[in-house]
Amino acid sequence: MTQAAPAPEPQPIEQLQSLEERIVNVVQLLNETRAARQQAENEAARLRTALAEQETKLRQAGDVLAAERAGRDSELAALRQQVAAAQAEREEVRRRLEKLLRQIDSLSE
């Protein structure tokens, strides 16, 4: 039976270098992660600011529309009053004309 030769154990220097490389890799990864996080936080802050600006513009536009509607509503109410007054005046003129026509008819009889 042949026996396999045991694998040589890494030297302490090699172990230390391997550990050092892994630590360097972890540090680089950590730095990249921190940079990505900072970039994401900056983007989120920018988007929050943009959203707040859009909300302000939307509120202002809503206020303008509400004011315009109020103006139109009051104008519509005034126009309705004018139409009602014109109709009443027309009715009064019609009654007077009918009365005058009746009087003319009674004179011709």
Secondary structure, DSSP 8 states (H G I E B T S, - for coil): -----------HHHHHHHHHHHHHHHHHHHHHHHHHHHHHHHHHHHHHHHHHHHHHHHHHHHHHHHHHHHHHHHHHHHHHHHHHHHHHHHHHHHHHHHHHHHHHHHHH-
